[in-house]
Amino acid sequence: MSRHPEVKWAQREDTVFITILLADSKDAKVTLEPEGVLSYSATAGSDNNSYELKLELFDKVNVEESKINKGARSTFCVLEKADKVWWKKLLRGDGKTPHFVKVDWDKWVDEDDEGDAPSGANNMDMGGMDFSKFGGMGGMPGMEGLGGMGGMPGMGGMGGMPGMGGMGMPGMGGMEGLGDDLDDSDDEGEIVAPEVVGVKEANTKETPATTST
């Protein structure tokens, strides 16, 4: 049976901040839909307990401009509202707010005081977090913005193997310094590109060989 992680939220006129708290999380997957549906799943604990979450947000969001940071202890989302208006609450509907959804008082600002408060991930103190975008996984249809993956199909620019020019294989040329980047990472700065709703895997068909008589 799946459990629910704790969720904390705050907002500005143009953005919503959502923090999903789950220590030692593994295989975290996050999806965001334009209609305002945020889904999350992960495992945690020595028994690999399953955690799931589906939030039907108060209003629509701009997936392409929304950002995410995944760490070992939490997942932090900065969601861009489709319309720049203050939400009455986080979730749509008339039901009672779930017990695991709470206000993030560290980031909360009243509407009347917004002019004195920073807005958006770029203007707030995020403790050195690095963000990736929910949208904009370019290079493949439906995966706009996974920076650095341009050139697909064909994987142009990765060279050394047929159709993979540029990576210097064999010899792995052009990958020098990769180890340094990995060594400098920490549990709060790990960025994993979230799943993008609507991506379909291409079906490949093998053409049977024909023999002439």
C-alpha positions as CSV (number, residue, x, y, z in Angstrom):
1,M,0.0,0.0,0.0
2,S,1.4,3.4,-1.0
3,R,2.0,6.2,1.5
4,H,1.9,9.9,1.1
5,P,4.9,12.1,1.6
6,E,4.6,15.4,3.4
7,V,3.9,18.4,1.1
8,K,4.5,22.1,1.9
9,W,3.5,25.0,-0.3
10,A,3.5,28.7,-0.7
11,Q,2.8,31.1,-3.5
12,R,3.3,34.5,-5.2
13,E,1.0,36.1,-7.8
14,D,2.9,34.3,-10.7
15,T,4.4,31.2,-9.0
16,V,3.6,28.3,-6.6
17,F,6.3,26.7,-4.5
18,I,5.8,23.0,-3.6
19,T,8.2,21.0,-1.5
20,I,7.8,17.3,-1.3
21,L,9.6,16.0,1.8
22,L,10.8,12.4,1.7
23,A,14.2,11.5,3.2
24,D,16.4,9.0,1.4
25,S,14.0,8.8,-1.5
26,K,14.9,6.6,-4.5
27,D,13.6,6.4,-8.1
28,A,11.6,9.6,-7.7
29,K,9.4,10.4,-10.7
30,V,7.6,13.7,-11.1
31,T,5.2,14.7,-13.8
32,L,3.3,18.0,-14.4
33,E,0.4,18.5,-16.7
34,P,-0.8,21.9,-18.1
35,E,-4.2,21.4,-16.5
36,G,-2.5,21.6,-13.1
37,V,-2.0,18.0,-12.1
38,L,1.3,17.2,-10.3
39,S,2.1,13.5,-9.8
40,Y,5.0,12.0,-7.7
41,S,6.2,8.5,-6.9
42,A,9.3,7.2,-5.1
43,T,10.5,4.6,-2.7
44,A,12.2,5.2,0.7
45,G,13.3,3.4,3.8
46,S,15.0,0.2,4.5
47,D,11.9,-1.7,3.3
48,N,11.6,0.4,0.1
49,N,8.2,1.5,1.0
50,S,6.2,3.1,-1.9
51,Y,5.1,6.7,-1.8
52,E,2.7,8.3,-4.2
53,L,1.1,11.7,-4.6
54,K,-1.3,13.2,-7.1
55,L,-2.2,16.9,-6.6
56,E,-5.0,18.5,-8.6
57,L,-3.9,22.1,-8.3
58,F,-6.2,25.0,-8.0
59,D,-5.6,26.2,-11.6
60,K,-3.6,25.6,-14.7
61,V,0.2,26.0,-14.9
62,N,2.8,26.7,-17.5
63,V,4.8,23.5,-17.8
64,E,7.5,24.9,-20.0
65,E,8.5,27.6,-17.5
66,S,8.1,25.5,-14.4
67,K,11.3,24.2,-12.7
68,I,12.3,21.3,-10.4
69,N,15.1,20.3,-8.1
70,K,15.5,16.7,-6.9
71,G,17.5,15.9,-3.8
72,A,17.9,12.9,-1.5
73,R,15.7,14.5,1.2
74,S,13.2,16.5,-0.8
75,T,11.9,17.5,-4.2
76,F,11.4,21.3,-4.7
77,C,9.1,22.6,-7.5
78,V,8.7,26.1,-8.7
79,L,5.5,26.1,-10.8
80,E,4.7,29.0,-13.1
81,K,1.0,29.9,-13.0
82,A,-0.8,30.1,-16.4
83,D,-2.6,33.1,-15.1
84,K,-1.0,35.6,-12.7
85,V,-3.6,35.6,-10.0
86,W,-3.5,34.6,-6.3
87,W,-4.9,31.1,-5.6
88,K,-7.5,30.8,-2.8
89,K,-5.8,27.4,-1.9
90,L,-3.5,24.8,-3.3
91,L,-6.0,22.2,-4.5
92,R,-9.2,22.5,-6.5
93,G,-12.5,21.3,-5.3
94,D,-14.5,21.8,-2.1
95,G,-13.0,18.9,-0.1
96,K,-10.9,19.3,3.0
97,T,-7.2,19.8,2.5
98,P,-5.4,16.5,3.0
99,H,-3.5,16.2,6.3
100,F,-0.2,15.8,4.6
101,V,-0.5,19.2,2.8
102,K,0.7,22.1,4.9
103,V,1.6,25.7,4.4
104,D,5.3,26.5,4.0
105,W,5.6,29.4,6.4
106,D,9.3,29.9,5.6
107,K,8.3,31.0,2.0
108,W,4.8,32.3,2.7
109,V,3.9,35.9,1.9
110,D,0.5,37.5,2.2
111,E,-0.9,39.0,-0.9
112,D,-0.7,42.6,0.5
113,D,3.0,42.1,1.3
114,E,4.1,40.6,-2.0
115,G,5.7,43.8,-3.3
116,D,8.4,43.5,-0.6
117,A,9.0,39.8,-1.2
118,P,11.2,38.0,-3.8
119,S,9.3,36.1,-6.5
120,G,10.5,33.1,-8.5
121,A,13.4,30.7,-8.0
122,N,15.9,33.2,-9.5
123,N,15.1,35.9,-6.9
124,M,14.9,33.7,-3.8
125,D,17.6,32.3,-1.6
126,M,17.4,28.6,-2.6
127,G,20.6,27.5,-0.8
128,G,22.6,26.9,-4.0
129,M,20.0,24.6,-5.6
130,D,20.2,23.9,-9.3
131,F,17.0,23.7,-11.3
132,S,16.0,21.9,-14.4
133,K,12.8,22.6,-16.4
134,F,9.8,20.4,-16.5
135,G,9.4,21.3,-20.2
136,G,11.9,22.2,-22.9
137,M,13.6,18.8,-23.3
138,G,14.8,19.4,-26.8
139,G,16.2,17.0,-29.3
140,M,13.3,14.5,-29.5
141,P,9.6,15.2,-30.3
142,G,7.8,15.8,-27.0
143,M,11.0,16.1,-25.0
144,E,11.7,19.8,-25.3
145,G,14.5,21.0,-23.0
146,L,16.6,18.2,-21.8
147,G,19.6,20.5,-22.4
148,G,22.5,18.9,-24.1
149,M,20.6,16.3,-26.0
150,G,20.2,18.2,-29.2
151,G,21.0,16.5,-32.5
152,M,18.7,13.6,-32.2
153,P,17.7,11.7,-34.2
154,G,21.1,10.3,-35.2
155,M,22.8,11.5,-32.0
156,G,24.9,13.9,-34.1
157,G,27.9,15.4,-32.4
158,M,28.8,12.4,-30.3
159,G,31.1,10.7,-32.8
160,G,33.3,7.6,-32.8
161,M,30.4,5.3,-33.4
162,P,28.2,5.2,-36.5
163,G,25.5,7.9,-36.1
164,M,27.1,9.1,-32.8
165,G,29.8,11.5,-33.9
166,G,31.5,13.7,-31.4
167,M,31.8,11.8,-28.1
168,G,35.2,10.5,-29.2
169,M,34.4,6.8,-28.8
170,P,36.6,4.7,-28.7
171,G,38.8,6.6,-26.3
172,M,35.8,8.5,-24.9
173,G,37.3,11.8,-26.1
174,G,35.5,14.9,-25.1
175,M,34.4,13.6,-21.8
176,E,37.3,14.8,-19.8
177,G,36.3,16.5,-16.6
178,L,33.1,14.5,-16.2
179,G,34.5,12.9,-13.0
180,D,35.2,16.3,-11.5
181,D,31.6,17.3,-12.0
182,L,30.3,14.1,-10.3
183,D,32.6,14.5,-7.4
184,D,31.3,18.0,-6.7
185,S,27.7,16.9,-6.6
186,D,25.8,16.7,-3.3
187,D,22.4,15.2,-2.3
188,E,20.6,18.6,-2.6
189,G,21.9,19.5,-6.0
190,E,21.1,16.3,-7.9
191,I,19.0,17.2,-10.9
192,V,17.0,14.5,-12.6
193,A,14.9,15.4,-15.6
194,P,11.2,14.7,-14.7
195,E,9.0,12.7,-16.9
196,V,7.1,14.8,-19.5
197,V,3.5,13.8,-20.0
198,G,2.6,13.0,-23.6
199,V,5.9,11.5,-24.7
200,K,5.3,8.3,-26.8
201,E,8.0,5.7,-27.5
202,A,8.6,5.2,-31.2
203,N,7.7,1.7,-32.4
204,T,10.4,0.3,-34.5
205,K,9.7,-2.5,-37.0
206,E,12.3,-4.7,-38.6
207,T,11.9,-5.3,-42.3
208,P,12.3,-9.0,-43.1
209,A,15.1,-9.8,-45.5
210,T,14.0,-10.9,-49.0
211,T,15.8,-13.3,-51.2
212,S,15.7,-13.3,-54.9
213,T,15.2,-16.4,-56.9
